[in-house]
Amino acid sequence: MSAVYSAFANFIQALGGIVGGIMNSVLAIFQAFLALVKALLSGVFQVGQAILKLGADLTQDVVGFVFANFFLILVLGGGYYLYSTRQGARTSIKKRV
């Protein structure tokens, strides 16, 4: 009878090991996802800092200030153009009768 108890104890121990391994895998995936999000946010903030530094460097003198304004108008105009062309592609054209 003790052999049956020993077999069940080994079986339960093996199931516990499997469940523990699965839980460790799930936690490792969650940790990797958090590391990815952290790296992405860090990259976005670094790009933002680089853009702000570029703007500060460009506006050091009057010529830089004028150039920065033209550059800003170009960026905003390009963004508006991309936005309007993508929105225009999404809306359906209704025929008037």
N, C-alpha and C positions, 0 to 999 in steps of 0.2 A: 504494500500500500504506500510505503514511503517513496517508492519509485514513481508512482503516479503524482504524488505531491511535488516531488522534485522536478518532474517533467513540466507540470503546470507552472511551477515557480520559474523555471527557465523560460517558458513560453511568455509569461507575463513580463519577465525581465527583458526579453527580446523585443516585445511590443513597446515597452517603455523606452528602450534604446532607439527604436524606429521613430516614435513620436518625438523624442528629444532631438533626433537628427533633423526631422522635418521642421521643428520649431526653430532650430538654429539656422536652417536654410532660409526660412521665411524672414527671420530677423536680419540675416546677412543681405538679402535682397532689399529689404527696407533701408538698411544702412547704406547700401550702394546707391539707392534712389536719392536719399538725402544728400549724399556726397555729390551726386550729379547736379541736383538743384543748387547746392552751395557753389559749385564751380560755375554754373551758368550765371547765377546772380553776381558772383564776383567778376566774371567777364563783362557783364552788362555795366556794372559800376565802373570798371576800368575804362571801358569805351566812353562812358559819360564823362569821366574825369579827363580823358584825353581830348574830347571835344571842347570841354570848358577851358582847358589849358590852351588849345588852339585858338579859341576865341579871345582869350586874354592876351596871348602873344600877338595876335593880329591887330588888336586895337591899342597897341602901345603908342602909336603916333597917329597923326591926322590921316595920312595915306592909308594906314592899316585900318583905321576906323571906317573910311569910305569903302575900302575893299571888303571889309567884314559885312557892311550893310548890303553890298551887292551880292556877296556870297549867301547871306541869309535870305535875301529875296529869291535867289536862284534855288536854294534848298526848299523854301516854302512853296514856290511855284512848281517845282518838280514833284513835291509831295501832293499838292493839289491836283496836278495833272494825272498822277498815278491813281489817286483816289477817285477822280471823276471818270477816268476810263474804266476802272474796275467796277464802279457802281453802274455805269452805263451798260456794261456787258451783262449785268445781273438783272436789270429791269427788262420786262417784256415790252415789246412795241405793240401798241394797240392801233388797229386800223380804224380810221374814221369813215363812217358811211355817209 
